[in-house]
Amino acid sequence: MALRTFTDLADVEWQVWDVRPQYRGMANTDLEGGWLVFQSPTEKRRLRPIPPDWESCPPERLYLLSRVAPSADSIAA
């Protein structure tokens, strides 16, 4: 699991990490490939599938990815 940090345009710090489930028999096959978690002090988002270059992309790209990631509260696991 890689972990990155970036600051968005509102000066809010976000942490980003990848989740790659070990169990392959998940009921929701969309999650089998894993997802990125974006977490700020007040919000959590989840993006799937994991973009292949996320570990090396610039912070501006991480910000854009975080904006398209739905809130983790709105996702049925």
PQR file with spaces between the fields and no chain letter, atoms N, CA, C, O and H, PARSE charges and radii, in Angstrom:
ATOM       1  N    MET     1       0.843   -1.180    0.000 -0.4000 1.5000
ATOM       2  CA   MET     1       0.000    0.000    0.000 -0.0000 2.0000
ATOM       3  C    MET     1       0.885    1.238    0.000  0.5500 1.7000
ATOM       4  O    MET     1       1.707    1.429    0.896 -0.5500 1.4000
ATOM       5  N    ALA     2       0.708    2.061   -0.999 -0.4000 1.5000
ATOM       6  CA   ALA     2       1.407    3.334   -1.064 -0.0000 2.0000
ATOM       7  C    ALA     2       0.554    4.403   -0.394  0.5500 1.7000
ATOM       8  O    ALA     2      -0.669    4.282   -0.339 -0.5500 1.4000
ATOM       9  H    ALA     2       0.040    1.905   -1.727  0.4000 1.0000
ATOM      10  N    LEU     3       1.191    5.437    0.110 -0.4000 1.5000
ATOM      11  CA   LEU     3       0.494    6.537    0.752 -0.0000 2.0000
ATOM      12  C    LEU     3       1.075    7.846    0.246  0.5500 1.7000
ATOM      13  O    LEU     3       2.292    8.034    0.227 -0.5500 1.4000
ATOM      14  H    LEU     3       2.185    5.535    0.066  0.4000 1.0000
ATOM      15  N    ARG     4       0.186    8.751   -0.167 -0.4000 1.5000
ATOM      16  CA   ARG     4       0.614   10.079   -0.620 -0.0000 2.0000
ATOM      17  C    ARG     4      -0.225   11.137    0.071  0.5500 1.7000
ATOM      18  O    ARG     4      -1.323   10.865    0.557 -0.5500 1.4000
ATOM      19  H    ARG     4      -0.802    8.598   -0.152  0.4000 1.0000
ATOM      20  N    THR     5       0.308   12.340    0.105 -0.4000 1.5000
ATOM      21  CA   THR     5      -0.389   13.482    0.685 -0.0000 2.0000
ATOM      22  C    THR     5      -0.339   14.627   -0.304  0.5500 1.7000
ATOM      23  O    THR     5       0.679   14.838   -0.962 -0.5500 1.4000
ATOM      24  H    THR     5       1.200   12.561   -0.290  0.4000 1.0000
ATOM      25  N    PHE     6      -1.439   15.372   -0.414 -0.4000 1.5000
ATOM      26  CA   PHE     6      -1.450   16.581   -1.228 -0.0000 2.0000
ATOM      27  C    PHE     6      -2.398   17.588   -0.584  0.5500 1.7000
ATOM      28  O    PHE     6      -3.234   17.235    0.248 -0.5500 1.4000
ATOM      29  H    PHE     6      -2.266   15.201    0.121  0.4000 1.0000
ATOM      30  N    THR     7      -2.249   18.840   -0.985 -0.4000 1.5000
ATOM      31  CA   THR     7      -3.100   19.919   -0.492 -0.0000 2.0000
ATOM      32  C    THR     7      -3.933   20.434   -1.646  0.5500 1.7000
ATOM      33  O    THR     7      -3.403   20.722   -2.719 -0.5500 1.4000
ATOM      34  H    THR     7      -1.569   19.126   -1.661  0.4000 1.0000
ATOM      35  N    ASP     8      -5.249   20.554   -1.431 -0.4000 1.5000
ATOM      36  CA   ASP     8      -6.131   20.997   -2.511 -0.0000 2.0000
ATOM      37  C    ASP     8      -6.147   22.524   -2.616  0.5500 1.7000
ATOM      38  O    ASP     8      -5.419   23.211   -1.899 -0.5500 1.4000
ATOM      39  H    ASP     8      -5.680   20.320   -0.560  0.4000 1.0000
ATOM      40  N    LEU     9      -6.975   23.040   -3.503 -0.4000 1.5000
ATOM      41  CA   LEU     9      -7.025   24.474   -3.762 -0.0000 2.0000
ATOM      42  C    LEU     9      -7.558   25.276   -2.583  0.5500 1.7000
ATOM      43  O    LEU     9      -7.315   26.480   -2.498 -0.5500 1.4000
ATOM      44  H    LEU     9      -7.567   22.483   -4.085  0.4000 1.0000
ATOM      45  N    ALA    10      -8.277   24.632   -1.679 -0.4000 1.5000
ATOM      46  CA   ALA    10      -8.795   25.295   -0.480 -0.0000 2.0000
ATOM      47  C    ALA    10      -7.842   25.140    0.704  0.5500 1.7000
ATOM      48  O    ALA    10      -8.203   25.439    1.842 -0.5500 1.4000
ATOM      49  H    ALA    10      -8.474   23.654   -1.748  0.4000 1.0000
ATOM      50  N    ASP    11      -6.622   24.669    0.430 -0.4000 1.5000
ATOM      51  CA   ASP    11      -5.581   24.469    1.446 -0.0000 2.0000
ATOM      52  C    ASP    11      -5.942   23.368    2.450  0.5500 1.7000
ATOM      53  O    ASP    11      -5.530   23.412    3.609 -0.5500 1.4000
ATOM      54  H    ASP    11      -6.328   24.426   -0.494  0.4000 1.0000
ATOM      55  N    VAL    12      -6.715   22.384    1.987 -0.4000 1.5000
ATOM      56  CA   VAL    12      -7.076   21.223    2.801 -0.0000 2.0000
ATOM      57  C    VAL    12      -6.125   20.088    2.453  0.5500 1.7000
ATOM      58  O    VAL    12      -5.920   19.778    1.279 -0.5500 1.4000
ATOM      59  H    VAL    12      -7.050   22.349    1.046  0.4000 1.0000
ATOM      60  N    GLU    13      -5.549   19.470    3.473 -0.4000 1.5000
ATOM      61  CA   GLU    13      -4.622   18.363    3.242 -0.0000 2.0000
ATOM      62  C    GLU    13      -5.393   17.055    3.108  0.5500 1.7000
ATOM      63  O    GLU    13      -6.288   16.755    3.898 -0.5500 1.4000
ATOM      64  H    GLU    13      -5.715   19.721    4.426  0.4000 1.0000
ATOM      65  N    TRP    14      -5.025   16.290    2.094 -0.4000 1.5000
ATOM      66  CA   TRP    14      -5.618   14.982    1.812 -0.0000 2.0000
ATOM      67  C    TRP    14      -4.537   13.906    1.863  0.5500 1.7000
ATOM      68  O    TRP    14      -3.392   14.136    1.476 -0.5500 1.4000
ATOM      69  H    TRP    14      -4.298   16.533    1.452  0.4000 1.0000
ATOM      70  N    GLN    15      -4.919   12.746    2.341 -0.4000 1.5000
ATOM      71  CA   GLN    15      -4.078   11.559    2.229 -0.0000 2.0000
ATOM      72  C    GLN    15      -4.739   10.636    1.220  0.5500 1.7000
ATOM      73  O    GLN    15      -5.964   10.542    1.159 -0.5500 1.4000
ATOM      74  H    GLN    15      -5.850   12.559    2.656  0.4000 1.0000
ATOM      75  N    VAL    16      -3.916    9.955    0.430 -0.4000 1.5000
ATOM      76  CA   VAL    16      -4.405    9.036   -0.598 -0.0000 2.0000
ATOM      77  C    VAL    16      -3.653    7.722   -0.447  0.5500 1.7000
ATOM      78  O    VAL    16      -2.431    7.711   -0.296 -0.5500 1.4000
ATOM      79  H    VAL    16      -2.921   10.032    0.480  0.4000 1.0000
ATOM      80  N    TRP    17      -4.382    6.623   -0.488 -0.4000 1.5000
ATOM      81  CA   TRP    17      -3.745    5.312   -0.469 -0.0000 2.0000
ATOM      82  C    TRP    17      -4.588    4.333   -1.264  0.5500 1.7000
ATOM      83  O    TRP    17      -5.774    4.549   -1.510 -0.5500 1.4000
ATOM      84  H    TRP    17      -5.375    6.632   -0.610  0.4000 1.0000
ATOM      85  N    ASP    18      -3.933    3.247   -1.658 -0.4000 1.5000
ATOM      86  CA   ASP    18      -4.622    2.220   -2.426 -0.0000 2.0000
ATOM      87  C    ASP    18      -5.018    1.058   -1.525  0.5500 1.7000
ATOM      88  O    ASP    18      -4.312    0.706   -0.579 -0.5500 1.4000
ATOM      89  H    ASP    18      -2.969    3.071   -1.459  0.4000 1.0000
ATOM      90  N    VAL    19      -6.153    0.484   -1.843 -0.4000 1.5000
ATOM      91  CA   VAL    19      -6.648   -0.701   -1.143 -0.0000 2.0000
ATOM      92  C    VAL    19      -6.778   -1.792   -2.191  0.5500 1.7000
ATOM      93  O    VAL    19      -7.469   -1.627   -3.196 -0.5500 1.4000
ATOM      94  H    VAL    19      -6.726    0.770   -2.611  0.4000 1.0000
ATOM      95  N    ARG    20      -6.109   -2.904   -1.947 -0.4000 1.5000
ATOM      96  CA   ARG    20      -6.135   -4.040   -2.873 -0.0000 2.0000
ATOM      97  C    ARG    20      -6.534   -5.279   -2.074  0.5500 1.7000
ATOM      98  O    ARG    20      -5.700   -5.891   -1.406 -0.5500 1.4000
ATOM      99  H    ARG    20      -5.547   -3.039   -1.131  0.4000 1.0000
ATOM     100  N    PRO    21      -7.808   -5.643   -2.146 -0.5600 1.5000
ATOM     101  CA   PRO    21      -8.296   -6.775   -1.349  0.2800 2.0000
ATOM     102  C    PRO    21      -7.569   -8.076   -1.681  0.5500 1.7000
ATOM     103  O    PRO    21      -7.267   -8.355   -2.841 -0.5500 1.4000
ATOM     104  N    GLN    22      -7.300   -8.847   -0.666 -0.4000 1.5000
ATOM     105  CA   GLN    22      -6.670  -10.155   -0.852 -0.0000 2.0000
ATOM     106  C    GLN    22      -7.710  -11.211   -1.177  0.5500 1.7000
ATOM     107  O    GLN    22      -7.411  -12.189   -1.863 -0.5500 1.4000
ATOM     108  H    GLN    22      -7.545   -8.620    0.277  0.4000 1.0000
ATOM     109  N    TYR    23      -8.918  -11.024   -0.694 -0.4000 1.5000
ATOM     110  CA   TYR    23      -9.999  -11.980   -0.904 -0.0000 2.0000
ATOM     111  C    TYR    23     -10.616  -11.726   -2.265  0.5500 1.7000
ATOM     112  O    TYR    23     -11.106  -10.626   -2.520 -0.5500 1.4000
ATOM     113  H    TYR    23      -9.161  -10.231   -0.137  0.4000 1.0000
ATOM     114  N    ARG    24     -10.606  -12.709   -3.141 -0.4000 1.5000
ATOM     115  CA   ARG    24     -11.091  -12.549   -4.511 -0.0000 2.0000
ATOM     116  C    ARG    24     -12.543  -12.974   -4.707  0.5500 1.7000
ATOM     117  O    ARG    24     -13.068  -12.855   -5.814 -0.5500 1.4000
ATOM     118  H    ARG    24     -10.208  -13.603   -2.935  0.4000 1.0000
ATOM     119  N    GLY    25     -13.191  -13.455   -3.684 -0.4000 1.5000
ATOM     120  CA   GLY    25     -14.569  -13.899   -3.826 -0.0000 2.0000
ATOM     121  C    GLY    25     -15.572  -12.859   -3.370  0.5500 1.7000
ATOM     122  O    GLY    25     -16.650  -13.212   -2.890 -0.5500 1.4000
ATOM     123  H    GLY    25     -12.765  -13.552   -2.784  0.4000 1.0000
ATOM     124  N    MET    26     -15.243  -11.589   -3.509 -0.4000 1.5000
ATOM     125  CA   MET    26     -16.116  -10.521   -3.045 -0.0000 2.0000
ATOM     126  C    MET    26     -17.431  -10.523   -3.832  0.5500 1.7000
ATOM     127  O    MET    26     -17.449  -10.831   -5.024 -0.5500 1.4000
ATOM     128  H    MET    26     -14.368  -11.302   -3.899  0.4000 1.0000
ATOM     129  N    ALA    27     -18.511  -10.183   -3.164 -0.4000 1.5000
ATOM     130  CA   ALA    27     -19.821  -10.127   -3.819 -0.0000 2.0000
ATOM     131  C    ALA    27     -19.842   -9.029   -4.882  0.5500 1.7000
ATOM     132  O    ALA    27     -20.459   -9.202   -5.933 -0.5500 1.4000
ATOM     133  H    ALA    27     -18.496   -9.933   -2.196  0.4000 1.0000
ATOM     134  N    ASN    28     -19.183   -7.916   -4.625 -0.4000 1.5000
ATOM     135  CA   ASN    28     -19.139   -6.805   -5.576 -0.0000 2.0000
ATOM     136  C    ASN    28     -17.840   -6.915   -6.369  0.5500 1.7000
ATOM     137  O    ASN    28     -16.783   -6.498   -5.896 -0.5500 1.4000
ATOM     138  H    ASN    28     -18.682   -7.776   -3.771  0.4000 1.0000
ATOM     139  N    THR    29     -17.920   -7.474   -7.571 -0.4000 1.5000
ATOM     140  CA   THR    29     -16.710   -7.704   -8.371 -0.0000 2.0000
ATOM     141  C    THR    29     -16.054   -6.403   -8.816  0.5500 1.7000
ATOM     142  O    THR    29     -14.884   -6.413   -9.198 -0.5500 1.4000
ATOM     143  H    THR    29     -18.779   -7.813   -7.955  0.4000 1.0000
ATOM     144  N    ASP    30     -16.778   -5.277   -8.777 -0.4000 1.5000
ATOM     145  CA   ASP    30     -16.171   -3.986   -9.103 -0.0000 2.0000
ATOM     146  C    ASP    30     -15.054   -3.641   -8.130  0.5500 1.7000
ATOM     147  O    ASP    30     -14.148   -2.881   -8.472 -0.5500 1.4000
ATOM     148  H    ASP    30     -17.728   -5.269   -8.466  0.4000 1.0000
ATOM     149  N    LEU    31     -15.108   -4.184   -6.937 -0.4000 1.5000
ATOM     150  CA   LEU    31     -14.117   -3.864   -5.914 -0.0000 2.0000
ATOM     151  C    LEU    31     -12.905   -4.792   -5.941  0.5500 1.7000
ATOM     152  O    LEU    31     -11.895   -4.497   -5.302 -0.5500 1.4000
ATOM     153  H    LEU    31     -15.844   -4.801   -6.659  0.4000 1.0000
ATOM     154  N    GLU    32     -12.987   -5.898   -6.661 -0.4000 1.5000
ATOM     155  CA   GLU    32     -11.894   -6.870   -6.658 -0.0000 2.0000
ATOM     156  C    GLU    32     -10.571   -6.282   -7.124  0.5500 1.7000
ATOM     157  O    GLU    32      -9.513   -6.702   -6.655 -0.5500 1.4000
ATOM     158  H    GLU    32     -13.808   -6.137   -7.180  0.4000 1.0000
ATOM     159  N    GLY    33     -10.610   -5.312   -8.043 -0.4000 1.5000
ATOM     160  CA   GLY    33      -9.385   -4.689   -8.539 -0.0000 2.0000
ATOM     161  C    GLY    33      -8.820   -3.633   -7.617  0.5500 1.7000
ATOM     162  O    GLY    33      -7.743   -3.095   -7.872 -0.5500 1.4000
ATOM     163  H    GLY    33     -11.469   -4.970   -8.424  0.4000 1.0000
ATOM     164  N    GLY    34      -9.533   -3.333   -6.553 -0.4000 1.5000
ATOM     165  CA   GLY    34      -9.080   -2.357   -5.583 -0.0000 2.0000
ATOM     166  C    GLY    34      -9.616   -0.963   -5.863  0.5500 1.7000
ATOM     167  O    GLY    34     -10.355   -0.745   -6.823 -0.5500 1.4000
ATOM     168  H    GLY    34     -10.409   -3.770   -6.346  0.4000 1.0000
ATOM     169  N    TRP    35      -9.229   -0.021   -5.004 -0.4000 1.5000
ATOM     170  CA   TRP    35      -9.683    1.355   -5.129 -0.0000 2.0000
ATOM     171  C    TRP    35      -8.695    2.280   -4.427  0.5500 1.7000
ATOM     172  O    TRP    35      -7.868    1.836   -3.630 -0.5500 1.4000
ATOM     173  H    TRP    35      -8.629   -0.198   -4.224  0.4000 1.0000
ATOM     174  N    LEU    36      -8.792    3.554   -4.730 -0.4000 1.5000
ATOM     175  CA   LEU    36      -8.031    4.586   -4.025 -0.0000 2.0000
ATOM     176  C    LEU    36      -8.933    5.203   -2.974  0.5500 1.7000
ATOM     177  O    LEU    36     -10.121    5.421   -3.213 -0.5500 1.4000
ATOM     178  H    LEU    36      -9.464    3.915   -5.378  0.4000 1.0000
ATOM     179  N    VAL    37      -8.371    5.482   -1.823 -0.4000 1.5000
ATOM     180  CA   VAL    37      -9.076    6.209   -0.774 -0.0000 2.0000
ATOM     181  C    VAL    37      -8.459    7.597   -0.693  0.5500 1.7000
ATOM     182  O    VAL    37      -7.240    7.743   -0.600 -0.5500 1.4000
ATOM     183  H    VAL    37      -7.406    5.305   -1.629  0.4000 1.0000
ATOM     184  N    PHE    38      -9.311    8.612   -0.730 -0.4000 1.5000
ATOM     185  CA   PHE    38      -8.909   10.001   -0.528 -0.0000 2.0000
ATOM     186  C    PHE    38      -9.534   10.424    0.794  0.5500 1.7000
ATOM     187  O    PHE    38     -10.753   10.357    0.948 -0.5500 1.4000
ATOM     188  H    PHE    38     -10.301    8.493   -0.806  0.4000 1.0000
ATOM     189  N    GLN    39      -8.716   10.860    1.754 -0.4000 1.5000
ATOM     190  CA   GLN    39      -9.261   11.230    3.055 -0.0000 2.0000
ATOM     191  C    GLN    39      -8.708   12.567    3.500  0.5500 1.7000
ATOM     192  O    GLN    39      -7.497   12.789    3.514 -0.5500 1.4000
ATOM     193  H    GLN    39      -7.725   10.915    1.630  0.4000 1.0000
ATOM     194  N    SER    40      -9.636   13.463    3.867 -0.4000 1.5000
ATOM     195  CA   SER    40      -9.286   14.750    4.464 -0.0000 2.0000
ATOM     196  C    SER    40      -9.805   14.715    5.898  0.5500 1.7000
ATOM     197  O    SER    40     -10.417   13.725    6.300 -0.5500 1.4000
ATOM     198  H    SER    40     -10.619   13.282    3.855  0.4000 1.0000
ATOM     199  N    PRO    41      -9.576   15.763    6.674 -0.5600 1.5000
ATOM     200  CA   PRO    41     -10.117   15.755    8.042  0.2800 2.0000
ATOM     201  C    PRO    41     -11.642   15.672    8.107  0.5500 1.7000
ATOM     202  O    PRO    41     -12.196   15.277    9.133 -0.5500 1.4000
ATOM     203  N    THR    42     -12.326   16.042    7.019 -0.4000 1.5000
ATOM     204  CA   THR    42     -13.790   16.074    7.069 -0.0000 2.0000
ATOM     205  C    THR    42     -14.480   15.199    6.022  0.5500 1.7000
ATOM     206  O    THR    42     -15.708   15.122    5.997 -0.5500 1.4000
ATOM     207  H    THR    42     -11.876   16.363    6.186  0.4000 1.0000
ATOM     208  N    GLU    43     -13.725   14.556    5.180 -0.4000 1.5000
ATOM     209  CA   GLU    43     -14.341   13.842    4.062 -0.0000 2.0000
ATOM     210  C    GLU    43     -13.516   12.615    3.665  0.5500 1.7000
ATOM     211  O    GLU    43     -12.296   12.577    3.829 -0.5500 1.4000
ATOM     212  H    GLU    43     -12.727   14.619    5.200  0.4000 1.0000
ATOM     213  N    LYS    44     -14.219   11.625    3.144 -0.4000 1.5000
ATOM     214  CA   LYS    44     -13.562   10.418    2.632 -0.0000 2.0000
ATOM     215  C    LYS    44     -14.200   10.069    1.294  0.5500 1.7000
ATOM     216  O    LYS    44     -15.423   10.059    1.160 -0.5500 1.4000
ATOM     217  H    LYS    44     -15.210   11.656    3.011  0.4000 1.0000
ATOM     218  N    ARG    45     -13.354    9.783    0.304 -0.4000 1.5000
ATOM     219  CA   ARG    45     -13.825    9.434   -1.033 -0.0000 2.0000
ATOM     220  C    ARG    45     -13.146    8.152   -1.487  0.5500 1.7000
ATOM     221  O    ARG    45     -12.083    7.781   -0.990 -0.5500 1.4000
ATOM     222  H    ARG    45     -12.360    9.792    0.413  0.4000 1.0000
ATOM     223  N    ARG    46     -13.792    7.477   -2.453 -0.4000 1.5000
ATOM     224  CA   ARG    46     -13.222    6.232   -2.964 -0.0000 2.0000
ATOM     225  C    ARG    46     -13.331    6.231   -4.488  0.5500 1.7000
ATOM     226  O    ARG    46     -14.390    6.518   -5.047 -0.5500 1.4000
ATOM     227  H    ARG    46     -14.655    7.779   -2.857  0.4000 1.0000
ATOM     228  N    LEU    47     -12.224    5.905   -5.147 -0.4000 1.5000
ATOM     229  CA   LEU    47     -12.169    5.892   -6.603 -0.0000 2.0000
ATOM     230  C    LEU    47     -11.756    4.511   -7.090  0.5500 1.7000
ATOM     231  O    LEU    47     -10.774    3.936   -6.620 -0.5500 1.4000
ATOM     232  H    LEU    47     -11.365    5.671   -4.694  0.4000 1.0000
ATOM     233  N    ARG    48     -12.519    3.995   -8.032 -0.4000 1.5000
ATOM     234  CA   ARG    48     -12.168    2.738   -8.670 -0.0000 2.0000
ATOM     235  C    ARG    48     -12.456    2.840  -10.155  0.5500 1.7000
ATOM     236  O    ARG    48     -13.389    3.536  -10.554 -0.5500 1.4000
ATOM     237  H    ARG    48     -13.317    4.463   -8.413  0.4000 1.0000
ATOM     238  N    PRO    49     -11.696    2.181  -10.956 -0.5600 1.5000
ATOM     239  CA   PRO    49     -10.510    1.391  -10.632  0.2800 2.0000
ATOM     240  C    PRO    49      -9.325    2.299  -10.287  0.5500 1.7000
ATOM     241  O    PRO    49      -9.375    3.513  -10.482 -0.5500 1.4000
ATOM     242  N    ILE    50      -8.274    1.689   -9.779 -0.4000 1.5000
ATOM     243  CA   ILE    50      -7.073    2.430   -9.413 -0.0000 2.0000
ATOM     244  C    ILE    50      -6.359    2.876  -10.687  0.5500 1.7000
ATOM     245  O    ILE    50      -6.009    2.037  -11.517 -0.5500 1.4000
ATOM     246  H    ILE    50      -8.233    0.703   -9.621  0.4000 1.0000
ATOM     247  N    PRO    51      -6.135    4.185  -10.858 -0.5600 1.5000
ATOM     248  CA   PRO    51      -5.380    4.649  -12.024  0.2800 2.0000
ATOM     249  C    PRO    51      -3.953    4.105  -11.966  0.5500 1.7000
ATOM     250  O    PRO    51      -3.336    4.141  -10.901 -0.5500 1.4000
ATOM     251  N    PRO    52      -3.413    3.606  -13.067 -0.5600 1.5000
ATOM     252  CA   PRO    52      -2.100    2.953  -13.036  0.2800 2.0000
ATOM     253  C    PRO    52      -0.952    3.868  -12.621  0.5500 1.7000
ATOM     254  O    PRO    52       0.049    3.384  -12.092 -0.5500 1.4000
ATOM     255  N    ASP    53      -1.065    5.161  -12.843 -0.4000 1.5000
ATOM     256  CA   ASP    53       0.050    6.066  -12.556 -0.0000 2.0000
ATOM     257  C    ASP    53      -0.132    6.895  -11.291  0.5500 1.7000
ATOM     258  O    ASP    53       0.596    7.868  -11.093 -0.5500 1.4000
ATOM     259  H    ASP    53      -1.878    5.554  -13.273  0.4000 1.0000
ATOM     260  N    TRP    54      -1.069    6.543  -10.442 -0.4000 1.5000
ATOM     261  CA   TRP    54      -1.407    7.409   -9.328 -0.0000 2.0000
ATOM     262  C    TRP    54      -0.240    7.636   -8.366  0.5500 1.7000
ATOM     263  O    TRP    54      -0.141    8.707   -7.768 -0.5500 1.4000
ATOM     264  H    TRP    54      -1.660    5.753  -10.603  0.4000 1.0000
ATOM     265  N    GLU    55       0.636    6.656   -8.208 -0.4000 1.5000
ATOM     266  CA   GLU    55       1.743    6.784   -7.251 -0.0000 2.0000
ATOM     267  C    GLU    55       2.775    7.815   -7.686  0.5500 1.7000
ATOM     268  O    GLU    55       3.501    8.346   -6.846 -0.5500 1.4000
ATOM     269  H    GLU    55       0.555    5.786   -8.694  0.4000 1.0000
ATOM     270  N    SER    56       2.856    8.108   -8.979 -0.4000 1.5000
ATOM     271  CA   SER    56       3.865    9.042   -9.478 -0.0000 2.0000
ATOM     272  C    SER    56       3.282   10.305  -10.114  0.5500 1.7000
ATOM     273  O    SER    56       4.031   11.180  -10.549 -0.5500 1.4000
ATOM     274  H    SER    56       2.267    7.676   -9.662  0.4000 1.0000
ATOM     275  N    CYS    57       1.966   10.406  -10.170 -0.4000 1.5000
ATOM     276  CA   CYS    57       1.378   11.582  -10.820 -0.0000 2.0000
ATOM     277  C    CYS    57       1.553   12.824   -9.935  0.5500 1.7000
ATOM     278  O    CYS    57       1.697   12.706   -8.718 -0.5500 1.4000
ATOM     279  H    CYS    57       1.357    9.695   -9.817  0.4000 1.0000
ATOM     280  N    PRO    58       1.540   14.006  -10.548 -0.5600 1.5000
ATOM     281  CA   PRO    58       1.715   15.239   -9.772  0.2800 2.0000
ATOM     282  C    PRO    58       0.515   15.508   -8.861  0.5500 1.7000
ATOM     283  O    PRO    58      -0.575   14.989   -9.102 -0.5500 1.4000
ATOM     284  N    PRO    59       0.711   16.309   -7.830 -0.5600 1.5000
ATOM     285  CA   PRO    59      -0.387   16.623   -6.905  0.2800 2.0000
ATOM     286  C    PRO    59      -1.616   17.204   -7.594  0.5500 1.7000
ATOM     287  O    PRO    59      -2.740   16.969   -7.152 -0.5500 1.4000
ATOM     288  N    GLU    60      -1.417   17.954   -8.665 -0.4000 1.5000
ATOM     289  CA   GLU    60      -2.553   18.523   -9.393 -0.0000 2.0000
ATOM     290  C    GLU    60      -3.457   17.421   -9.948  0.5500 1.7000
ATOM     291  O    GLU    60      -4.681   17.550   -9.949 -0.5500 1.4000
ATOM     292  H    GLU    60      -0.504   18.145   -9.024  0.4000 1.0000
ATOM     293  N    ARG    61      -2.846   16.352  -10.414 -0.4000 1.5000
ATOM     294  CA   ARG    61      -3.607   15.215  -10.948 -0.0000 2.0000
ATOM     295  C    ARG    61      -4.333   14.492   -9.806  0.5500 1.7000
ATOM     296  O    ARG    61      -5.483   14.086   -9.969 -0.5500 1.4000
ATOM     297  H    ARG    61      -1.851   16.247  -10.414  0.4000 1.0000
ATOM     298  N    LEU    62      -3.676   14.329   -8.658 -0.4000 1.5000
ATOM     299  CA   LEU    62      -4.342   13.724   -7.502 -0.0000 2.0000
ATOM     300  C    LEU    62      -5.564   14.541   -7.116  0.5500 1.7000
ATOM     301  O    LEU    62      -6.614   13.986   -6.792 -0.5500 1.4000
ATOM     302  H    LEU    62      -2.741   14.660   -8.526  0.4000 1.0000
ATOM     303  N    TYR    63      -5.424   15.858   -7.153 -0.4000 1.5000
ATOM     304  CA   TYR    63      -6.566   16.719   -6.841 -0.0000 2.0000
ATOM     305  C    TYR    63      -7.720   16.443   -7.806  0.5500 1.7000
ATOM     306  O    TYR    63      -8.864   16.295   -7.376 -0.5500 1.4000
ATOM     307  H    TYR    63      -4.571   16.308   -7.416  0.4000 1.0000
ATOM     308  N    LEU    64      -7.431   16.373   -9.100 -0.4000 1.5000
ATOM     309  CA   LEU    64      -8.480   16.108  -10.085 -0.0000 2.0000
ATOM     310  C    LEU    64      -9.127   14.741   -9.868  0.5500 1.7000
ATOM     311  O    LEU    64     -10.344   14.596   -9.980 -0.5500 1.4000
ATOM     312  H    LEU    64      -6.501   16.493   -9.450  0.4000 1.0000
ATOM     313  N    LEU    65      -8.309   13.750   -9.558 -0.4000 1.5000
ATOM     314  CA   LEU    65      -8.857   12.421   -9.270 -0.0000 2.0000
ATOM     315  C    LEU    65      -9.766   12.463   -8.045  0.5500 1.7000
ATOM     316  O    LEU    65     -10.808   11.808   -8.018 -0.5500 1.4000
ATOM     317  H    LEU    65      -7.320   13.868   -9.466  0.4000 1.0000
ATOM     318  N    SER    66      -9.372   13.228   -7.039 -0.4000 1.5000
ATOM     319  CA   SER    66     -10.196   13.314   -5.825 -0.0000 2.0000
ATOM     320  C    SER    66     -11.544   13.959   -6.115  0.5500 1.7000
ATOM     321  O    SER    66     -12.537   13.633   -5.466 -0.5500 1.4000
ATOM     322  H    SER    66      -8.526   13.760   -7.061  0.4000 1.0000
ATOM     323  N    ARG    67     -11.589   14.863   -7.073 -0.4000 1.5000
ATOM     324  CA   ARG    67     -12.836   15.553   -7.404 -0.0000 2.0000
ATOM     325  C    ARG    67     -13.828   14.637   -8.120  0.5500 1.7000
ATOM     326  O    ARG    67     -15.037   14.843   -8.012 -0.5500 1.4000
ATOM     327  H    ARG    67     -10.782   15.128   -7.600  0.4000 1.0000
ATOM     328  N    VAL    68     -13.347   13.637   -8.844 -0.4000 1.5000
ATOM     329  CA   VAL    68     -14.256   12.712   -9.530 -0.0000 2.0000
ATOM     330  C    VAL    68     -14.604   11.490   -8.671  0.5500 1.7000
ATOM     331  O    VAL    68     -15.508   10.727   -9.014 -0.5500 1.4000
ATOM     332  H    VAL    68     -12.365   13.469   -8.932  0.4000 1.0000
ATOM     333  N    ALA    69     -13.894   11.307   -7.569 -0.4000 1.5000
ATOM     334  CA   ALA    69     -14.164   10.173   -6.682 -0.0000 2.0000
ATOM     335  C    ALA    69     -15.411   10.453   -5.853  0.5500 1.7000
ATOM     336  O    ALA    69     -15.506   11.504   -5.218 -0.5500 1.4000
ATOM     337  H    ALA    69     -13.160   11.926   -7.291  0.4000 1.0000
ATOM     338  N    PRO    70     -16.373    9.524   -5.851 -0.5600 1.5000
ATOM     339  CA   PRO    70     -17.566    9.733   -5.044  0.2800 2.0000
ATOM     340  C    PRO    70     -17.268    9.621   -3.543  0.5500 1.7000
ATOM     341  O    PRO    70     -16.311    8.968   -3.127 -0.5500 1.4000
ATOM     342  N    SER    71     -18.102   10.268   -2.761 -0.4000 1.5000
ATOM     343  CA   SER    71     -17.983   10.180   -1.310 -0.0000 2.0000
ATOM     344  C    SER    71     -18.136    8.727   -0.882  0.5500 1.7000
ATOM     345  O    SER    71     -18.991    8.006   -1.396 -0.5500 1.4000
ATOM     346  H    SER    71     -18.879   10.798   -3.099  0.4000 1.0000
ATOM     347  N    ALA    72     -17.313    8.309    0.052 -0.4000 1.5000
ATOM     348  CA   ALA    72     -17.382    6.919    0.538 -0.0000 2.0000
ATOM     349  C    ALA    72     -18.727    6.648    1.199  0.5500 1.7000
ATOM     350  O    ALA    72     -19.173    5.501    1.229 -0.5500 1.4000
ATOM     351  H    ALA    72     -16.618    8.895    0.470  0.4000 1.0000
ATOM     352  N    ASP    73     -19.386    7.680    1.731 -0.4000 1.5000
ATOM     353  CA   ASP    73     -20.689    7.501    2.349 -0.0000 2.0000
ATOM     354  C    ASP    73     -21.779    7.176    1.342  0.5500 1.7000
ATOM     355  O    ASP    73     -22.793    6.569    1.685 -0.5500 1.4000
ATOM     356  H    ASP    73     -19.024    8.612    1.707  0.4000 1.0000
ATOM     357  N    SER    74     -21.560    7.591    0.076 -0.4000 1.5000
ATOM     358  CA   SER    74     -22.588    7.377   -0.936 -0.0000 2.0000
ATOM     359  C    SER    74     -22.421    6.075   -1.701  0.5500 1.7000
ATOM     360  O    SER    74     -23.211    5.779   -2.598 -0.5500 1.4000
ATOM     361  H    SER    74     -20.736    8.085   -0.203  0.4000 1.0000
ATOM     362  N    ILE    75     -21.395    5.287   -1.357 -0.4000 1.5000
ATOM     363  CA   ILE    75     -21.092    4.049   -2.078 -0.0000 2.0000
ATOM     364  C    ILE    75     -21.579    2.862   -1.238  0.5500 1.7000
ATOM     365  O    ILE    75     -21.242    2.742   -0.060 -0.5500 1.4000
ATOM     366  H    ILE    75     -20.753    5.528   -0.629  0.4000 1.0000
ATOM     367  N    ALA    76     -22.347    2.018   -1.841 -0.4000 1.5000
ATOM     368  CA   ALA    76     -22.756    0.781   -1.169 -0.0000 2.0000
ATOM     369  C    ALA    76     -21.665   -0.249   -1.363  0.5500 1.7000
ATOM     370  O    ALA    76     -21.365   -0.641   -2.491 -0.5500 1.4000
ATOM     371  H    ALA    76     -22.621    2.115   -2.798  0.4000 1.0000
ATOM     372  N    ALA    77     -21.075   -0.685   -0.275 -0.4000 1.5000
ATOM     373  CA   ALA    77     -19.965   -1.655   -0.358 -0.0000 2.0000
ATOM     374  C    ALA    77     -20.459   -3.052   -0.575  0.5500 1.7000
ATOM     375  O    ALA    77     -19.658   -3.983   -0.666 -0.5500 1.4000
ATOM     376  H    ALA    77     -21.318   -0.367    0.641  0.4000 1.0000
